[in-house]
Amino acid sequence: MSVDIYSLCNNEFLLPIVAKLNRSARQIENINKEFERVGSNVDVDFTTEINQDRLGFALKINGFKKLELDDLSVQIGECAHNLRSVLDNLAYALARLKSDPPLAPNQIAFPIFLEEKDFIVRWPKNKLEKFFDSEIIEVIRNIQPFNRKGGEEGLPVNDALIVLSNLNNADKHRLPNLVVFSQENIKFNGRIEYKSEEDCFNDGPPNFSFNCAPIVRDFILLEAKTLFPIVKINGGFEISGKVKLELEGQYYDIVKYLVDTRSYVISVCKMFDRFFL
């Protein structure tokens, strides 16, 4: 996979933006290489635990083979932070067009709002005009997520800037939450052994229950209940799953999400290109 290195128009104000966009491209490449190394599915490490009175068994998740989710979470958080800070760097560069150095530089940020009323309260007209020219203010306002009305435009809550902002804010307090879905990738190669053939015949197929939630450590993925005690399980299970990024109850393909978000951030930057020419 290749992620394009991006360069803006030749203006020294934009150098930090170019550097961070280029850095984010390399970060995405590294994250993708991790998935190429382990394959599209991650092997799951688990323990088979016999139920009380040996009436069945359960599969308990211990972790994941060949892929360190915590380290991957850190890489994703760093990439998200770079992409979010690109927008703040863009706001600073735009402010420099009006006053260099800008007034109150510590107050400058790129606003991202889900609700118009919050935007008006946090970024009233006089505050915007302190930092930006009127044409720039118009562009900033027009690309706010709250302008989406549904339909083909999508909903504000699903706007790429809102999702990026949520991920960046979450990363300030904890690692991005990575989960594994494996319910479609469970194979059993073996058989259940009972004390007698009669017990096996009378028991019939075990009563299986699957937990359809994303799996994490110490998660009970599957439980089988029997009417008669079992002696042991011959053979075993093979379990693998796809790693997803969980955010606000939504699940994202990690590499695709980062590539698409970076592309959207670049599109936002390009909306302001003309002011730097």
C-alpha positions in Angstrom: 0.0 0.0 0.0 1.2 3.5 -0.8 0.0 6.7 0.8 0.8 9.8 -1.2 3.2 12.4 0.3 1.5 15.7 0.2 2.9 19.2 -0.4 0.9 22.5 -0.3 1.6 25.6 -2.3 5.1 27.0 -1.7 4.6 29.2 1.4 6.7 29.1 4.5 3.6 29.5 6.7 2.6 26.0 5.7 5.8 24.1 6.4 4.6 22.6 9.7 1.4 21.4 7.9 3.4 19.7 5.1 5.7 18.1 7.7 2.8 16.6 9.7 0.9 15.4 6.7 4.1 13.7 5.4 4.7 12.2 8.9 1.1 10.9 9.0 1.6 9.2 5.6 4.6 7.3 7.0 2.7 6.4 10.2 -0.1 4.9 8.1 2.4 3.0 6.1 3.9 1.5 9.3 0.5 0.6 10.7 -0.4 -1.1 7.4 2.8 -3.1 7.4 1.8 -4.5 10.8 -1.3 -5.9 9.3 0.5 -7.2 6.3 2.9 -9.0 8.7 0.2 -10.8 10.6 -2.3 -11.2 7.7 -5.9 -9.9 7.4 -7.0 -11.9 10.4 -5.3 -11.9 13.8 -4.9 -15.3 15.6 -6.6 -15.4 19.0 -4.9 -16.9 22.0 -7.4 -18.6 24.3 -7.9 -21.2 27.0 -10.5 -24.0 27.0 -12.0 -24.2 30.5 -14.2 -27.1 31.7 -17.5 -26.0 33.3 -18.5 -26.8 36.9 -19.3 -30.5 37.3 -17.7 -31.0 33.8 -21.0 -30.1 32.2 -19.6 -28.5 29.1 -16.8 -26.0 28.5 -16.1 -22.3 27.7 -13.5 -20.5 25.5 -11.8 -17.7 27.4 -9.7 -15.2 25.5 -6.1 -14.6 26.7 -4.9 -12.2 24.1 -3.8 -12.0 20.4 -0.9 -13.7 18.7 1.8 -11.7 16.8 0.1 -8.3 17.2 0.5 -6.0 20.2 -2.8 -4.1 20.3 -1.5 -1.6 22.9 1.5 -0.6 20.7 -0.8 -0.4 17.7 -3.2 1.8 19.6 -0.3 4.2 20.4 0.6 4.4 16.7 -3.0 5.2 15.8 -3.3 7.8 18.5 -0.1 9.5 17.3 -1.3 9.6 13.7 -4.7 11.0 14.7 -3.0 13.7 16.8 -0.8 14.7 13.8 -3.9 15.0 11.6 -5.8 17.0 14.1 -2.9 19.3 14.8 -2.5 19.9 11.0 -5.8 21.8 11.2 -4.7 23.8 14.2 -1.4 24.6 12.3 -3.6 25.6 9.4 -5.6 28.0 11.6 -2.3 29.5 12.9 -1.0 30.0 9.3 -4.3 31.6 8.3 -4.1 34.0 11.3 -0.6 35.0 10.2 -2.0 36.3 7.0 -3.9 39.0 9.0 -1.2 39.7 11.6 2.3 38.2 11.9 2.8 37.2 14.6 -0.9 36.7 15.3 -2.7 38.3 18.2 -3.2 35.9 21.2 -1.6 32.9 19.5 -2.5 30.6 22.4 -6.2 31.1 21.6 -5.9 30.0 18.0 -7.3 26.7 17.0 -9.3 25.2 14.1 -12.9 25.0 15.3 -14.8 21.8 14.8 -18.4 21.8 16.0 -21.3 19.4 15.9 -23.8 22.1 17.0 -24.1 25.5 15.5 -25.1 27.1 18.9 -21.8 25.8 20.4 -19.8 27.2 17.5 -21.5 30.7 18.0 -20.8 30.6 21.8 -17.2 29.4 21.6 -16.3 31.3 18.4 -18.4 34.5 18.3 -18.0 36.8 15.3 -15.7 39.2 17.2 -13.3 36.4 18.1 -13.1 35.1 14.6 -12.5 38.6 13.2 -9.7 39.0 15.7 -7.7 36.3 13.9 -9.1 35.8 10.4 -10.2 37.8 7.4 -13.8 37.7 6.4 -13.4 35.3 3.4 -11.5 32.9 5.6 -14.2 33.0 8.2 -16.8 32.1 5.6 -14.8 29.0 4.5 -14.3 27.9 8.1 -18.0 28.2 8.9 -19.1 26.4 5.7 -17.0 23.3 6.4 -18.3 22.9 10.0 -20.0 19.5 10.6 -23.2 21.1 11.8 -23.9 22.2 8.2 -24.6 18.6 7.2 -28.4 17.9 6.9 -28.5 14.2 6.3 -29.2 12.4 3.0 -26.3 12.5 0.6 -24.5 15.0 2.8 -24.5 12.6 5.7 -25.2 13.5 9.3 -23.0 15.9 11.4 -22.1 13.1 13.9 -20.5 11.1 11.0 -18.5 14.0 9.6 -14.9 13.1 9.2 -13.8 16.1 11.3 -16.0 15.1 14.2 -14.8 11.5 14.1 -11.2 12.7 14.0 -11.8 15.2 16.9 -13.4 12.4 19.0 -10.5 10.1 18.4 -8.0 12.8 19.2 -9.8 13.8 22.4 -10.1 10.1 23.5 -6.4 9.6 22.9 -5.7 12.4 25.5 -7.2 10.3 28.2 -6.7 6.6 27.1 -5.4 4.5 24.3 -7.7 4.3 21.2 -9.9 1.3 21.7 -9.1 -1.6 19.4 -11.3 -4.6 19.3 -11.4 -7.9 17.5 -14.3 -9.6 15.8 -13.9 -13.3 15.4 -17.4 -14.9 15.4 -17.0 -15.7 11.7 -13.6 -17.3 12.1 -14.0 -20.2 14.6 -13.0 -23.7 13.5 -13.2 -26.8 15.7 -10.9 -29.7 14.8 -11.6 -32.5 17.2 -14.3 -34.1 19.3 -15.8 -34.0 22.8 -15.1 -37.2 24.9 -17.7 -38.4 27.4 -17.4 -41.0 30.1 -19.4 -43.5 28.0 -20.9 -44.0 24.6 -24.3 -44.0 26.2 -23.7 -40.6 27.8 -22.6 -39.2 24.4 -25.7 -40.7 22.7 -28.1 -39.4 25.3 -26.6 -36.0 25.5 -27.0 -35.1 21.8 -25.3 -32.0 20.4 -24.0 -29.5 23.1 -26.0 -26.4 23.7 -23.7 -23.7 22.3 -24.0 -20.0 23.0 -21.8 -17.4 21.3 -21.0 -13.9 22.6 -21.4 -11.6 19.5 -19.7 -8.6 21.1 -16.1 -7.6 20.1 -13.6 -9.7 22.0 -11.1 -8.5 24.5 -8.9 -10.2 27.1 -10.7 -12.4 29.6 -13.7 -12.4 27.3 -15.9 -15.6 27.2 -16.3 -16.1 23.5 -18.2 -19.4 23.4 -19.8 -21.6 26.0 -21.0 -25.2 25.5 -23.4 -26.8 28.0 -23.9 -30.6 28.2 -26.3 -32.7 30.1 -23.7 -35.3 31.0 -20.2 -34.8 32.2 -17.4 -34.6 29.7 -13.9 -36.1 30.1 -11.9 -34.0 27.8 -11.8 -32.2 24.5 -9.7 -33.9 21.8 -8.2 -31.6 19.2 -9.0 -28.0 19.6 -10.3 -24.7 18.2 -8.7 -22.3 15.7 -9.9 -18.7 16.2 -8.9 -15.6 14.3 -10.5 -12.2 13.9 -10.4 -8.8 12.3 -9.1 -5.8 14.3 -11.3 -2.7 14.3 -11.1 0.7 15.8 -14.1 1.4 18.1 -15.2 5.0 18.6 -18.4 6.3 20.0 -20.1 2.9 19.4 -19.0 2.7 15.7 -16.4 0.3 14.3 -13.9 1.3 11.6 -11.4 -0.5 9.5 -8.2 1.0 10.8 -6.1 1.6 7.7 -9.0 2.7 5.6 -10.2 5.1 8.3 -6.8 6.7 8.6 -6.3 7.0 4.8 -9.7 8.5 4.3 -9.4 10.9 7.2 -6.0 12.1 6.0 -7.4 12.6 2.5 -10.3 14.7 4.0 -7.9 16.8 6.1 -5.9 17.4 2.9 -9.1 18.5 1.1 -9.8 20.9 3.9 -6.3 22.4 3.6 -6.8 22.8 -0.1 -9.9 24.9 0.4 -7.6 27.5 1.8 -4.8 27.3 -0.8 -5.8 30.4 -2.6 -5.2 32.6 0.5 -1.5 31.7 0.5 -0.8 32.3 -3.2 
